[in-house]
Amino acid sequence: MNAREIIRLARFGLVGLSASATHYVSVIALVEINAVNPLIANIGGFFAAFWVSYFGHRFWTFGDRNNINSGAFLRFFATALFGFGLNEILFYLMLAYTAIPYTVALAIAVITVAISTYLLSRVWAFRSQEIQP
């Protein structure tokens, strides 16, 4: 792994942590304050985190600052939907078939999906962009 990829991975991690925290806190708030079902709250958490993730990755992680109409948004949205689908399935399975509290199940689902979304973002969603140091 070269220095550029290490920097990109570190940036992805920081943006991902920010987006994951946004997702997690949004779900907890919807469940605890508004009594929303955790699986439904997960949808709201996804949309809140999506924007943190998209702008962070586009402009910082993958350095796509110049080409506003690059198609990266649609590719990233597809990547995010794939990740959310995986997240929701894992979350549902843990809620339905284990005694794990929803807060722990959500954390497991969010962390598990991070690797696949990094790879899809790197090789597809922002594929032609070079990192800006």
Buried (B, 14 or more C-beta within 10 A) or exposed (E): EEEEEEBBBEBBBEBBEBBBEBBBEBBBBBBEEEEBEBBEBBBBBBEBBBEBBBEBBBEBBBBBEEEEEBEBBEBBEEBBEBBBEBBBEBBBEBBEEEEEEBBEBBBBBBEBBBEBBBEBBBEEBBBEBEBEE
